Amino acid sequence: MVRYQAKPERADENQRLIEAVFEELHDREPEGFTYKVFRLDDGVSFIHVAIEHDVDAPESLQAVPAFQAFVAGVEDRCEVPPLAMGATIVGGYR
């Protein structure tokens, strides 16, 4: 899980870059993970959640060119830098 705050003037740009990642993911249909991104109601906070699945040959989100483009400039777009942390699933539905 990664959380950060974009600079207000760059939050929409950040969202467009994230949307490009999802477009590429839909085209490529990689296996081995679930990826969700949330933009919080303050308009500048984002939370990225990646869940790795137990598969024989998982693909990597890091291998997606649109994701590489997103992370290349994320620090410059942020007011509060990304903070990555592990998490344990306690429960879930769908």
Secondary structure, 3 states (H helix, E strand, C coil): CEEEEECHHHHHHHHHHHHHHHHHHHHHCCCCEEEEEEECCCCCEEEEEEEECCCCCCCCHHHCHHHHHHHHCHHHHEEEEEEECCCCCCCCCC
